[in-house]
Amino acid sequence: MTRTFLVAQTEITARPLEPALYLVATPIGNLGDITLRALETLAACDILACEDTRVTRVLLARYGIRQKPLAYHEHNAEEAGPKLIAALEARKSVALVSDAGTPLVSDPGFRLVDKALEAGIRVVPIPGASAVLAALTASGLPTDAFFFAGFLPVKSGQRKSRLEALKGVPGTLVFFESPRRLDGALADMEAVLGERAAAVGRELTKTFEEMRRGTLAELASHYAQADTPKGEIVICVAPPSQQAGEPLDLDRMLLSLAEEMGASQAAAQAAKMTGQPKQALYRRLLELRQDKHG
């Protein structure tokens, strides 16, 4: 049965924006996945900052938006960031976008937001597409609690140490990963996290979208034998069994984190993962270190 609907083919005049830093979510693949509010913000802002001007120009051209985007990324943040803050202090409106999805998720935008808040500048989220939520909701894994862990370290030893720290997190784990490292990452996950259910999302919202589900062992075996996949990868891993999360797991998490960072930072990271007080975790880490060294 064919069904029809109407889409207004009307030129929209975007109203001027109040001075603020606008965090605008953009599509993660399908260019149709953008809100009207996001388009209006991109069209009306005084300055549009983005990771890659070439990527952003494709989106702007798709919707007939005449803007000249400026680059703001991890390699020029020290130089470009102060200029954007100066523009905001001069009461300009600045929109920040990433190459895909919601800004600040695995990109350097948090530095700009931090500086803006320090300067008393208003920060306005313009929500929309997110690879994290797209993968999580389609994975078939629990969604009531989850932890986004970003990209894991490249080297296997460091990756295992990081996974050991995440082992007791009482929620679904969500990772970004490079296609070239997918098989190795899954093998390390299986070795550290055990026989958990998982899902690998690839090319989400695009033509060749795929969501492959199975145990970590099954997925590791599949991608070890398959050709290197193409596209952006999101991995979701089920929470630990109810037996996990005992004090020993928390101790292991603290010690693993402390191998990568200072005690205070390790306690802060563990507090984010578990919701427990940072100071209590810091004291526990000091106790563990004292016991370890006699």
ABEGO torsion letter per residue (X at the ends): XBBBBBBBBBBBBBBBBBBBBBBBBBBAABAABBBAAAAAAAAABABBBBABAAAAAAAAAAAGBBBBBBBBBAAAAAAAAAAAAAAAAAGBBBBBBBABEBBGBGBAAAAAAAAAAAAGBBBBBBBEBBAAAAAAAAAGBBAABBBBAEBBBABAAAAAAAAAAAAABBBBBBBBBBAAAAAAAAAAAAAAAEBBBBBBBBGBGBAABBBBBEBAAAAAAAAAABBBBBEBBBBBBBBBBAABGBAAAAAAAAAAAAAABBAAAAAAAAAAAAGBBAAAAAAAAAAAAAAAAX
